[in-house]
Amino acid sequence: MSITVQLPPDQLATLSFNRKRSLPEFAIFCAQNPDLEVEREADGKITIMSPVGFLSGRRKAD
């Protein structure tokens, strides 16, 4: 199954699975979705960040 989601600039989306994703499962998820900026927290929660461009990244750095 494939889903396309357009995130507003500088916004986050959180995925909830029916169980925690292990590190190997997370690695597979990342490999299957190379265009996503993804983080996995220690509790297994996966957060997808919107793409950051040059100007918005500079604002965050300031």
Predicted model as a PDB file, atoms N, CA, C, CB and O in Angstrom, pLDDT in the B-factor column:
MODEL        1                                                                  
ATOM      1  N   MET A   1       0.846  -1.173   0.000  1.00 62.00           N  
ATOM      2  CA  MET A   1       0.000   0.000   0.000  1.00 62.00           C  
ATOM      3  C   MET A   1       0.888   1.231   0.000  1.00 62.00           C  
ATOM      4  CB  MET A   1      -0.961   0.001   1.214  1.00 62.00           C  
ATOM      5  O   MET A   1       1.919   1.267   0.673  1.00 62.00           O  
ATOM      6  N   SER A   2       0.488   2.219  -0.746  1.00 70.00           N  
ATOM      7  CA  SER A   2       1.242   3.461  -0.832  1.00 70.00           C  
ATOM      8  C   SER A   2       0.307   4.628  -0.580  1.00 70.00           C  
ATOM      9  CB  SER A   2       1.936   3.599  -2.206  1.00 70.00           C  
ATOM     10  O   SER A   2      -0.808   4.670  -1.100  1.00 70.00           O  
ATOM     11  N   ILE A   3       0.772   5.578   0.224  1.00 70.00           N  
ATOM     12  CA  ILE A   3      -0.003   6.773   0.546  1.00 70.00           C  
ATOM     13  C   ILE A   3       0.882   7.982   0.328  1.00 70.00           C  
ATOM     14  CB  ILE A   3      -0.542   6.732   2.009  1.00 70.00           C  
ATOM     15  O   ILE A   3       2.044   7.986   0.734  1.00 70.00           O  
ATOM     16  N   THR A   4       0.345   9.002  -0.307  1.00 74.00           N  
ATOM     17  CA  THR A   4       1.070  10.253  -0.470  1.00 74.00           C  
ATOM     18  C   THR A   4       0.435  11.297   0.432  1.00 74.00           C  
ATOM     19  CB  THR A   4       1.068  10.720  -1.955  1.00 74.00           C  
ATOM     20  O   THR A   4      -0.776  11.512   0.397  1.00 74.00           O  
ATOM     21  N   VAL A   5       1.270  11.944   1.244  1.00 72.00           N  
ATOM     22  CA  VAL A   5       0.792  12.978   2.167  1.00 72.00           C  
ATOM     23  C   VAL A   5       1.613  14.229   1.935  1.00 72.00           C  
ATOM     24  CB  VAL A   5       0.889  12.511   3.660  1.00 72.00           C  
ATOM     25  O   VAL A   5       2.843  14.174   1.939  1.00 72.00           O  
ATOM     26  N   GLN A   6       0.953  15.354   1.733  1.00 75.00           N  
ATOM     27  CA  GLN A   6       1.641  16.632   1.601  1.00 75.00           C  
ATOM     28  C   GLN A   6       1.608  17.318   2.965  1.00 75.00           C  
ATOM     29  CB  GLN A   6       0.981  17.531   0.488  1.00 75.00           C  
ATOM     30  O   GLN A   6       0.532  17.640   3.470  1.00 75.00           O  
ATOM     31  N   LEU A   7       2.780  17.544   3.564  1.00 72.00           N  
ATOM     32  CA  LEU A   7       2.851  18.223   4.856  1.00 72.00           C  
ATOM     33  C   LEU A   7       3.103  19.703   4.640  1.00 72.00           C  
ATOM     34  CB  LEU A   7       3.955  17.608   5.745  1.00 72.00           C  
ATOM     35  O   LEU A   7       3.885  20.075   3.765  1.00 72.00           O  
ATOM     36  N   PRO A   8       2.449  20.559   5.431  1.00 74.00           N  
ATOM     37  CA  PRO A   8       2.777  21.978   5.365  1.00 74.00           C  
ATOM     38  C   PRO A   8       4.228  22.175   5.806  1.00 74.00           C  
ATOM     39  CB  PRO A   8       1.807  22.817   6.251  1.00 74.00           C  
ATOM     40  O   PRO A   8       4.753  21.362   6.567  1.00 74.00           O  
ATOM     41  N   PRO A   9       4.880  23.237   5.342  1.00 73.00           N  
ATOM     42  CA  PRO A   9       6.269  23.494   5.750  1.00 73.00           C  
ATOM     43  C   PRO A   9       6.407  23.522   7.274  1.00 73.00           C  
ATOM     44  CB  PRO A   9       6.762  24.826   5.156  1.00 73.00           C  
ATOM     45  O   PRO A   9       5.542  24.037   7.982  1.00 73.00           O  
ATOM     46  N   ASP A  10       7.496  22.965   7.752  1.00 74.00           N  
ATOM     47  CA  ASP A  10       7.845  22.972   9.174  1.00 74.00           C  
ATOM     48  C   ASP A  10       6.809  22.287  10.059  1.00 74.00           C  
ATOM     49  CB  ASP A  10       8.031  24.385   9.639  1.00 74.00           C  
ATOM     50  O   ASP A  10       6.628  22.685  11.210  1.00 74.00           O  
ATOM     51  N   GLN A  11       6.129  21.270   9.548  1.00 75.00           N  
ATOM     52  CA  GLN A  11       5.153  20.527  10.335  1.00 75.00           C  
ATOM     53  C   GLN A  11       5.621  19.086  10.488  1.00 75.00           C  
ATOM     54  CB  GLN A  11       3.750  20.582   9.676  1.00 75.00           C  
ATOM     55  O   GLN A  11       6.436  18.605   9.701  1.00 75.00           O  
ATOM     56  N   LEU A  12       5.109  18.407  11.492  1.00 74.00           N  
ATOM     57  CA  LEU A  12       5.444  17.009  11.753  1.00 74.00           C  
ATOM     58  C   LEU A  12       4.205  16.141  11.605  1.00 74.00           C  
ATOM     59  CB  LEU A  12       6.051  16.844  13.159  1.00 74.00           C  
ATOM     60  O   LEU A  12       3.081  16.618  11.761  1.00 74.00           O  
ATOM     61  N   ALA A  13       4.413  14.883  11.307  1.00 73.00           N  
ATOM     62  CA  ALA A  13       3.348  13.886  11.315  1.00 73.00           C  
ATOM     63  C   ALA A  13       3.868  12.697  12.103  1.00 73.00           C  
ATOM     64  CB  ALA A  13       2.914  13.470   9.852  1.00 73.00           C  
ATOM     65  O   ALA A  13       5.043  12.347  11.995  1.00 73.00           O  
ATOM     66  N   THR A  14       3.011  12.076  12.890  1.00 72.00           N  
ATOM     67  CA  THR A  14       3.407  10.916  13.669  1.00 72.00           C  
ATOM     68  C   THR A  14       2.616   9.708  13.196  1.00 72.00           C  
ATOM     69  CB  THR A  14       3.190  11.159  15.182  1.00 72.00           C  
ATOM     70  O   THR A  14       1.396   9.774  13.045  1.00 72.00           O  
ATOM     71  N   LEU A  15       3.313   8.606  12.961  1.00 71.00           N  
ATOM     72  CA  LEU A  15       2.663   7.360  12.587  1.00 71.00           C  
ATOM     73  C   LEU A  15       2.461   6.507  13.829  1.00 71.00           C  
ATOM     74  CB  LEU A  15       3.491   6.598  11.526  1.00 71.00           C  
ATOM     75  O   LEU A  15       3.346   6.409  14.680  1.00 71.00           O  
ATOM     76  N   SER A  16       1.308   5.900  13.924  1.00 74.00           N  
ATOM     77  CA  SER A  16       1.043   4.966  15.008  1.00 74.00           C  
ATOM     78  C   SER A  16       0.825   3.587  14.407  1.00 74.00           C  
ATOM     79  CB  SER A  16      -0.188   5.411  15.855  1.00 74.00           C  
ATOM     80  O   SER A  16      -0.054   3.399  13.566  1.00 74.00           O  
ATOM     81  N   PHE A  17       1.623   2.634  14.837  1.00 78.00           N  
ATOM     82  CA  PHE A  17       1.471   1.252  14.406  1.00 78.00           C  
ATOM     83  C   PHE A  17       0.835   0.466  15.543  1.00 78.00           C  
ATOM     84  CB  PHE A  17       2.842   0.631  13.988  1.00 78.00           C  
ATOM     85  O   PHE A  17       0.778   0.943  16.677  1.00 78.00           O  
ATOM     86  N   ASN A  18       0.362  -0.725  15.247  1.00 82.00           N  
ATOM     87  CA  ASN A  18      -0.279  -1.535  16.280  1.00 82.00           C  
ATOM     88  C   ASN A  18       0.728  -2.123  17.266  1.00 82.00           C  
ATOM     89  CB  ASN A  18      -1.077  -2.653  15.639  1.00 82.00           C  
ATOM     90  O   ASN A  18       0.343  -2.692  18.287  1.00 82.00           O  
ATOM     91  N   ARG A  19       2.015  -1.983  16.959  1.00 83.00           N  
ATOM     92  CA  ARG A  19       3.073  -2.386  17.898  1.00 83.00           C  
ATOM     93  C   ARG A  19       4.319  -1.569  17.575  1.00 83.00           C  
ATOM     94  CB  ARG A  19       3.371  -3.938  17.811  1.00 83.00           C  
ATOM     95  O   ARG A  19       4.415  -0.963  16.508  1.00 83.00           O  
ATOM     96  N   LYS A  20       5.272  -1.559  18.504  1.00 81.00           N  
ATOM     97  CA  LYS A  20       6.520  -0.826  18.283  1.00 81.00           C  
ATOM     98  C   LYS A  20       7.298  -1.422  17.124  1.00 81.00           C  
ATOM     99  CB  LYS A  20       7.381  -0.830  19.550  1.00 81.00           C  
ATOM    100  O   LYS A  20       7.254  -2.631  16.897  1.00 81.00           O  
ATOM    101  N   ARG A  21       7.999  -0.590  16.402  1.00 81.00           N  
ATOM    102  CA  ARG A  21       8.871  -1.040  15.329  1.00 81.00           C  
ATOM    103  C   ARG A  21      10.267  -1.247  15.900  1.00 81.00           C  
ATOM    104  CB  ARG A  21       8.891  -0.020  14.151  1.00 81.00           C  
ATOM    105  O   ARG A  21      10.808  -0.364  16.565  1.00 81.00           O  
ATOM    106  N   SER A  22      10.843  -2.400  15.642  1.00 84.00           N  
ATOM    107  CA  SER A  22      12.217  -2.663  16.068  1.00 84.00           C  
ATOM    108  C   SER A  22      13.165  -1.853  15.185  1.00 84.00           C  
ATOM    109  CB  SER A  22      12.552  -4.192  15.994  1.00 84.00           C  
ATOM    110  O   SER A  22      12.749  -1.301  14.166  1.00 84.00           O  
ATOM    111  N   LEU A  23      14.421  -1.784  15.573  1.00 87.00           N  
ATOM    112  CA  LEU A  23      15.395  -1.068  14.745  1.00 87.00           C  
ATOM    113  C   LEU A  23      15.512  -1.678  13.348  1.00 87.00           C  
ATOM    114  CB  LEU A  23      16.763  -1.068  15.426  1.00 87.00           C  
ATOM    115  O   LEU A  23      15.555  -0.926  12.374  1.00 87.00           O  
ATOM    116  N   PRO A  24      15.566  -3.009  13.203  1.00 91.00           N  
ATOM    117  CA  PRO A  24      15.606  -3.572  11.848  1.00 91.00           C  
ATOM    118  C   PRO A  24      14.339  -3.239  11.039  1.00 91.00           C  
ATOM    119  CB  PRO A  24      15.786  -5.090  11.923  1.00 91.00           C  
ATOM    120  O   PRO A  24      14.430  -2.953   9.846  1.00 91.00           O  
ATOM    121  N   GLU A  25      13.175  -3.275  11.673  1.00 88.00           N  
ATOM    122  CA  GLU A  25      11.937  -2.912  10.976  1.00 88.00           C  
ATOM    123  C   GLU A  25      11.947  -1.443  10.575  1.00 88.00           C  
ATOM    124  CB  GLU A  25      10.717  -3.206  11.859  1.00 88.00           C  
ATOM    125  O   GLU A  25      11.478  -1.084   9.495  1.00 88.00           O  
ATOM    126  N   PHE A  26      12.481  -0.600  11.446  1.00 88.00           N  
ATOM    127  CA  PHE A  26      12.585   0.825  11.136  1.00 88.00           C  
ATOM    128  C   PHE A  26      13.529   1.043   9.956  1.00 88.00           C  
ATOM    129  CB  PHE A  26      13.074   1.615  12.369  1.00 88.00           C  
ATOM    130  O   PHE A  26      13.253   1.866   9.083  1.00 88.00           O  
ATOM    131  N   ALA A  27      14.632   0.315   9.928  1.00 91.00           N  
ATOM    132  CA  ALA A  27      15.582   0.425   8.820  1.00 91.00           C  
ATOM    133  C   ALA A  27      14.926   0.029   7.504  1.00 91.00           C  
ATOM    134  CB  ALA A  27      16.816  -0.451   9.079  1.00 91.00           C  
ATOM    135  O   ALA A  27      15.161   0.666   6.478  1.00 91.00           O  
ATOM    136  N   ILE A  28      14.108  -1.014   7.527  1.00 91.00           N  
ATOM    137  CA  ILE A  28      13.387  -1.435   6.324  1.00 91.00           C  
ATOM    138  C   ILE A  28      12.399  -0.358   5.905  1.00 91.00           C  
ATOM    139  CB  ILE A  28      12.654  -2.773   6.561  1.00 91.00           C  
ATOM    140  O   ILE A  28      12.306  -0.027   4.723  1.00 91.00           O  
ATOM    141  N   PHE A  29      11.658   0.194   6.869  1.00 86.00           N  
ATOM    142  CA  PHE A  29      10.704   1.274   6.574  1.00 86.00           C  
ATOM    143  C   PHE A  29      11.420   2.455   5.915  1.00 86.00           C  
ATOM    144  CB  PHE A  29       9.987   1.738   7.869  1.00 86.00           C  
ATOM    145  O   PHE A  29      10.924   3.013   4.936  1.00 86.00           O  
ATOM    146  N   CYS A  30      12.581   2.836   6.447  1.00 89.00           N  
ATOM    147  CA  CYS A  30      13.344   3.953   5.882  1.00 89.00           C  
ATOM    148  C   CYS A  30      13.835   3.619   4.472  1.00 89.00           C  
ATOM    149  CB  CYS A  30      14.539   4.302   6.791  1.00 89.00           C  
ATOM    150  O   CYS A  30      13.795   4.467   3.580  1.00 89.00           O  
ATOM    151  N   ALA A  31      14.293   2.395   4.277  1.00 92.00           N  
ATOM    152  CA  ALA A  31      14.770   1.990   2.956  1.00 92.00           C  
ATOM    153  C   ALA A  31      13.637   1.992   1.930  1.00 92.00           C  
ATOM    154  CB  ALA A  31      15.411   0.600   3.027  1.00 92.00           C  
ATOM    155  O   ALA A  31      13.857   2.299   0.758  1.00 92.00           O  
ATOM    156  N   GLN A  32      12.434   1.652   2.368  1.00 89.00           N  
ATOM    157  CA  GLN A  32      11.280   1.639   1.475  1.00 89.00           C  
ATOM    158  C   GLN A  32      10.737   3.036   1.199  1.00 89.00           C  
ATOM    159  CB  GLN A  32      10.189   0.778   2.062  1.00 89.00           C  
ATOM    160  O   GLN A  32       9.975   3.231   0.253  1.00 89.00           O  
ATOM    161  N   ASN A  33      11.128   4.015   2.027  1.00 85.00           N  
ATOM    162  CA  ASN A  33      10.633   5.389   1.912  1.00 85.00           C  
ATOM    163  C   ASN A  33      11.801   6.372   1.946  1.00 85.00           C  
ATOM    164  CB  ASN A  33       9.626   5.708   3.048  1.00 85.00           C  
ATOM    165  O   ASN A  33      11.889   7.184   2.866  1.00 85.00           O  
ATOM    166  N   PRO A  34      12.701   6.313   0.960  1.00 86.00           N  
ATOM    167  CA  PRO A  34      13.927   7.115   1.014  1.00 86.00           C  
ATOM    168  C   PRO A  34      13.710   8.628   0.933  1.00 86.00           C  
ATOM    169  CB  PRO A  34      14.826   6.701  -0.095  1.00 86.00           C  
ATOM    170  O   PRO A  34      14.608   9.395   1.282  1.00 86.00           O  
ATOM    171  N   ASP A  35      12.540   9.064   0.482  1.00 82.00           N  
ATOM    172  CA  ASP A  35      12.285  10.501   0.362  1.00 82.00           C  
ATOM    173  C   ASP A  35      11.795  11.134   1.663  1.00 82.00           C  
ATOM    174  CB  ASP A  35      11.271  10.747  -0.725  1.00 82.00           C  
ATOM    175  O   ASP A  35      11.638  12.353   1.733  1.00 82.00           O  
ATOM    176  N   LEU A  36      11.553  10.323   2.692  1.00 82.00           N  
ATOM    177  CA  LEU A  36      11.049  10.850   3.960  1.00 82.00           C  
ATOM    178  C   LEU A  36      12.187  11.185   4.918  1.00 82.00           C  
ATOM    179  CB  LEU A  36      10.100   9.847   4.609  1.00 82.00           C  
ATOM    180  O   LEU A  36      13.210  10.500   4.946  1.00 82.00           O  
ATOM    181  N   GLU A  37      12.000  12.239   5.696  1.00 85.00           N  
ATOM    182  CA  GLU A  37      12.876  12.535   6.839  1.00 85.00           C  
ATOM    183  C   GLU A  37      12.195  11.900   8.038  1.00 85.00           C  
ATOM    184  CB  GLU A  37      13.112  14.111   7.047  1.00 85.00           C  
ATOM    185  O   GLU A  37      11.159  12.383   8.494  1.00 85.00           O  
ATOM    186  N   VAL A  38      12.768  10.825   8.548  1.00 86.00           N  
ATOM    187  CA  VAL A  38      12.099  10.023   9.570  1.00 86.00           C  
ATOM    188  C   VAL A  38      12.991   9.874  10.790  1.00 86.00           C  
ATOM    189  CB  VAL A  38      11.718   8.641   9.015  1.00 86.00           C  
ATOM    190  O   VAL A  38      14.207   9.721  10.675  1.00 86.00           O  
ATOM    191  N   GLU A  39      12.363   9.922  11.969  1.00 86.00           N  
ATOM    192  CA  GLU A  39      13.069   9.653  13.226  1.00 86.00           C  
ATOM    193  C   GLU A  39      12.289   8.609  14.003  1.00 86.00           C  
ATOM    194  CB  GLU A  39      13.248  10.956  14.072  1.00 86.00           C  
ATOM    195  O   GLU A  39      11.060   8.569  13.943  1.00 86.00           O  
ATOM    196  N   ARG A  40      13.009   7.761  14.738  1.00 86.00           N  
ATOM    197  CA  ARG A  40      12.392   6.774  15.619  1.00 86.00           C  
ATOM    198  C   ARG A  40      12.836   7.072  17.037  1.00 86.00           C  
ATOM    199  CB  ARG A  40      12.770   5.315  15.204  1.00 86.00           C  
ATOM    200  O   ARG A  40      14.031   7.156  17.320  1.00 86.00           O  
ATOM    201  N   GLU A  41      11.869   7.231  17.926  1.00 84.00           N  
ATOM    202  CA  GLU A  41      12.180   7.493  19.329  1.00 84.00           C  
ATOM    203  C   GLU A  41      12.385   6.178  20.062  1.00 84.00           C  
ATOM    204  CB  GLU A  41      11.058   8.318  20.000  1.00 84.00           C  
ATOM    205  O   GLU A  41      12.042   5.111  19.554  1.00 84.00           O  
ATOM    206  N   ALA A  42      12.946   6.265  21.254  1.00 81.00           N  
ATOM    207  CA  ALA A  42      13.249   5.058  22.033  1.00 81.00           C  
ATOM    208  C   ALA A  42      11.999   4.229  22.311  1.00 81.00           C  
ATOM    209  CB  ALA A  42      13.915   5.437  23.350  1.00 81.00           C  
ATOM    210  O   ALA A  42      12.081   3.007  22.435  1.00 81.00           O  
ATOM    211  N   ASP A  43      10.848   4.884  22.410  1.00 79.00           N  
ATOM    212  CA  ASP A  43       9.603   4.155  22.674  1.00 79.00           C  
ATOM    213  C   ASP A  43       9.007   3.541  21.408  1.00 79.00           C  
ATOM    214  CB  ASP A  43       8.585   5.083  23.316  1.00 79.00           C  
ATOM    215  O   ASP A  43       7.937   2.935  21.460  1.00 79.00           O  
ATOM    216  N   GLY A  44       9.698   3.694  20.261  1.00 77.00           N  
ATOM    217  CA  GLY A  44       9.246   3.103  19.010  1.00 77.00           C  
ATOM    218  C   GLY A  44       8.396   4.027  18.158  1.00 77.00           C  
ATOM    219  O   GLY A  44       8.036   3.665  17.038  1.00 77.00           O  
ATOM    220  N   LYS A  45       8.063   5.216  18.661  1.00 79.00           N  
ATOM    221  CA  LYS A  45       7.252   6.150  17.880  1.00 79.00           C  
ATOM    222  C   LYS A  45       8.061   6.669  16.703  1.00 79.00           C  
ATOM    223  CB  LYS A  45       6.757   7.325  18.761  1.00 79.00           C  
ATOM    224  O   LYS A  45       9.229   7.030  16.848  1.00 79.00           O  
ATOM    225  N   ILE A  46       7.430   6.704  15.538  1.00 81.00           N  
ATOM    226  CA  ILE A  46       8.076   7.182  14.323  1.00 81.00           C  
ATOM    227  C   ILE A  46       7.498   8.541  13.974  1.00 81.00           C  
ATOM    228  CB  ILE A  46       7.890   6.179  13.149  1.00 81.00           C  
ATOM    229  O   ILE A  46       6.280   8.701  13.898  1.00 81.00           O  
ATOM    230  N   THR A  47       8.370   9.523  13.762  1.00 82.00           N  
ATOM    231  CA  THR A  47       7.959  10.867  13.402  1.00 82.00           C  
ATOM    232  C   THR A  47       8.484  11.183  12.016  1.00 82.00           C  
ATOM    233  CB  THR A  47       8.461  11.902  14.433  1.00 82.00           C  
ATOM    234  O   THR A  47       9.653  10.950  11.709  1.00 82.00           O  
ATOM    235  N   ILE A  48       7.600  11.720  11.179  1.00 80.00           N  
ATOM    236  CA  ILE A  48       7.973  12.134   9.828  1.00 80.00           C  
ATOM    237  C   ILE A  48       7.952  13.649   9.794  1.00 80.00           C  
ATOM    238  CB  ILE A  48       7.011  11.527   8.744  1.00 80.00           C  
ATOM    239  O   ILE A  48       6.943  14.278  10.115  1.00 80.00           O  
ATOM    240  N   MET A  49       9.082  14.230   9.401  1.00 79.00           N  
ATOM    241  CA  MET A  49       9.203  15.682   9.346  1.00 79.00           C  
ATOM    242  C   MET A  49       9.010  16.156   7.916  1.00 79.00           C  
ATOM    243  CB  MET A  49      10.570  16.143   9.891  1.00 79.00           C  
ATOM    244  O   MET A  49       9.365  15.461   6.964  1.00 79.00           O  
ATOM    245  N   SER A  50       8.445  17.344   7.778  1.00 68.00           N  
ATOM    246  CA  SER A  50       8.304  17.896   6.436  1.00 68.00           C  
ATOM    247  C   SER A  50       9.681  18.270   5.918  1.00 68.00           C  
ATOM    248  CB  SER A  50       7.355  19.126   6.428  1.00 68.00           C  
ATOM    249  O   SER A  50      10.584  18.571   6.698  1.00 68.00           O  
ATOM    250  N   PRO A  51       9.843  18.251   4.600  1.00 64.00           N  
ATOM    251  CA  PRO A  51      11.135  18.639   4.037  1.00 64.00           C  
ATOM    252  C   PRO A  51      11.482  20.075   4.401  1.00 64.00           C  
ATOM    253  CB  PRO A  51      11.127  18.471   2.516  1.00 64.00           C  
ATOM    254  O   PRO A  51      10.615  20.949   4.423  1.00 64.00           O  
ATOM    255  N   VAL A  52      12.738  20.306   4.683  1.00 62.00           N  
ATOM    256  CA  VAL A  52      13.207  21.642   5.033  1.00 62.00           C  
ATOM    257  C   VAL A  52      14.095  22.135   3.902  1.00 62.00           C  
ATOM    258  CB  VAL A  52      13.974  21.645   6.401  1.00 62.00           C  
ATOM    259  O   VAL A  52      15.059  21.474   3.515  1.00 62.00           O  
ATOM    260  N   GLY A  53      13.757  23.293   3.386  1.00 61.00           N  
ATOM    261  CA  GLY A  53      14.560  23.890   2.337  1.00 61.00           C  
ATOM    262  C   GLY A  53      15.645  24.771   2.909  1.00 61.00           C  
ATOM    263  O   GLY A  53      15.781  24.886   4.127  1.00 61.00           O  
ATOM    264  N   PHE A  54      16.410  25.388   2.047  1.00 59.00           N  
ATOM    265  CA  PHE A  54      17.531  26.216   2.471  1.00 59.00           C  
ATOM    266  C   PHE A  54      17.079  27.360   3.371  1.00 59.00           C  
ATOM    267  CB  PHE A  54      18.261  26.767   1.260  1.00 59.00           C  
ATOM    268  O   PHE A  54      17.675  27.579   4.426  1.00 59.00           O  
ATOM    269  N   LEU A  55      16.043  28.092   2.981  1.00 58.00           N  
ATOM    270  CA  LEU A  55      15.619  29.264   3.754  1.00 58.00           C  
ATOM    271  C   LEU A  55      14.966  28.877   5.072  1.00 58.00           C  
ATOM    272  CB  LEU A  55      14.658  30.108   2.939  1.00 58.00           C  
ATOM    273  O   LEU A  55      15.247  29.496   6.098  1.00 58.00           O  
ATOM    274  N   SER A  56      14.087  27.854   5.069  1.00 54.00           N  
ATOM    275  CA  SER A  56      13.446  27.468   6.324  1.00 54.00           C  
ATOM    276  C   SER A  56      14.464  26.854   7.280  1.00 54.00           C  
ATOM    277  CB  SER A  56      12.298  26.478   6.062  1.00 54.00           C  
ATOM    278  O   SER A  56      14.358  27.040   8.492  1.00 54.00           O  
ATOM    279  N   GLY A  57      15.452  26.123   6.752  1.00 53.00           N  
ATOM    280  CA  GLY A  57      16.505  25.566   7.603  1.00 53.00           C  
ATOM    281  C   GLY A  57      17.329  26.662   8.245  1.00 53.00           C  
ATOM    282  O   GLY A  57      17.739  26.540   9.399  1.00 53.00           O  
ATOM    283  N   ARG A  58      17.575  27.728   7.509  1.00 55.00           N  
ATOM    284  CA  ARG A  58      18.335  28.852   8.068  1.00 55.00           C  
ATOM    285  C   ARG A  58      17.547  29.548   9.174  1.00 55.00           C  
ATOM    286  CB  ARG A  58      18.694  29.859   6.963  1.00 55.00           C  
ATOM    287  O   ARG A  58      18.124  29.949  10.186  1.00 55.00           O  
ATOM    288  N   ARG A  59      16.227  29.697   8.990  1.00 53.00           N  
ATOM    289  CA  ARG A  59      15.384  30.305  10.039  1.00 53.00           C  
ATOM    290  C   ARG A  59      15.462  29.471  11.309  1.00 53.00           C  
ATOM    291  CB  ARG A  59      13.904  30.429   9.567  1.00 53.00           C  
ATOM    292  O   ARG A  59      15.566  30.026  12.402  1.00 53.00           O  
ATOM    293  N   LYS A  60      15.414  28.152  11.185  1.00 55.00           N  
ATOM    294  CA  LYS A  60      15.487  27.295  12.363  1.00 55.00           C  
ATOM    295  C   LYS A  60      16.855  27.430  13.038  1.00 55.00           C  
ATOM    296  CB  LYS A  60      15.218  25.826  11.979  1.00 55.00           C  
ATOM    297  O   LYS A  60      16.942  27.416  14.266  1.00 55.00           O  
ATOM    298  N   ALA A  61      17.901  27.557  12.257  1.00 57.00           N  
ATOM    299  CA  ALA A  61      19.251  27.688  12.828  1.00 57.00           C  
ATOM    300  C   ALA A  61      19.390  29.010  13.586  1.00 57.00           C  
ATOM    301  CB  ALA A  61      20.324  27.599  11.712  1.00 57.00           C  
ATOM    302  O   ALA A  61      20.070  29.075  14.611  1.00 57.00           O  
ATOM    303  N   ASP A  62      18.739  30.066  13.073  1.00 54.00           N  
ATOM    304  CA  ASP A  62      18.810  31.371  13.756  1.00 54.00           C  
ATOM    305  C   ASP A  62      18.072  31.291  15.065  1.00 54.00           C  
ATOM    306  CB  ASP A  62      18.223  32.503  12.878  1.00 54.00           C  
ATOM    307  O   ASP A  62      18.008  32.278  15.799  1.00 54.00           O  
TER     308      ASP A  62                                                      
ENDMDL                                                                          
END                                                                             
